[in-house]
Amino acid sequence: MRKALIILGVLTDSDVEWMCNVGKRVTFDKGDSLISEGRALGSIYLLIDGLLEVFLQRNGKRSFLSKLHAGEFLGEISLLDDRPPTASVSALDKSTLLSITKEDLRVKLKSDLGFQARFYRAIGTFLAIRLRSTNLLLAGGVGHKEEESDEDVDEINLEILEQSAIAGKRFEYLQSRIMKS
């Protein structure tokens, strides 16, 4: 849910309304594959309800990476660098997602500069937070500066925290709209 709170906190109500109007509800049953590593992705997704698994498939071995819960966005990195995903995603439970085609998103980004600025800021902010957390994990829990604690490195900017309540309401709105469609 953290990714949705960051992204929906930066976007506006009208941006969320656009997502509801343009996006399509898609449902995956337990075991269904949503994303396959190395295969082009035509959409970005927002997990509305359910549980997904992210994994790597190498040399016949499946390596678990993480579980995704409601509120997670998928495919944003492939949207940014226009490369296929580096991991696979499948449904652990019946899952409902909002699917927005890359083409629809690209048209919106080109035609609405305000949306473009908010969208890229939201993605950039989330990726920066994730990179800091990954760096901390790879460093064995030691921050770049010795006086920096684990909590400091993983701390969310106060401005983003202030938007969390609004973002939560926006996600609830998205959920209700998509689940009814």
Salt bridges, closest charged atoms under 4 A:
ASP13 OD1 - ARG170 NE 2.71
ASP15 OD2 - ARG118 NE 2.66
GLU17 OE2 - ARG177 NH1 2.50
GLU37 OE1 - ARG58 NH1 2.05
GLU53 OE1 - ARG62 NH2 2.64
GLU76 OE2 - LYS3 NZ 2.92
GLU76 OE2 - ARG130 NH2 3.80
ASP82 OD1 - ARG106 NH2 3.09
ASP112 OD2 - LYS108 NZ 2.94
ASP154 OD1 - ARG2 NH2 3.25
GLU159 OE2 - ARG121 NH2 3.40
GLU172 OE1 - LYS169 NZ 3.96
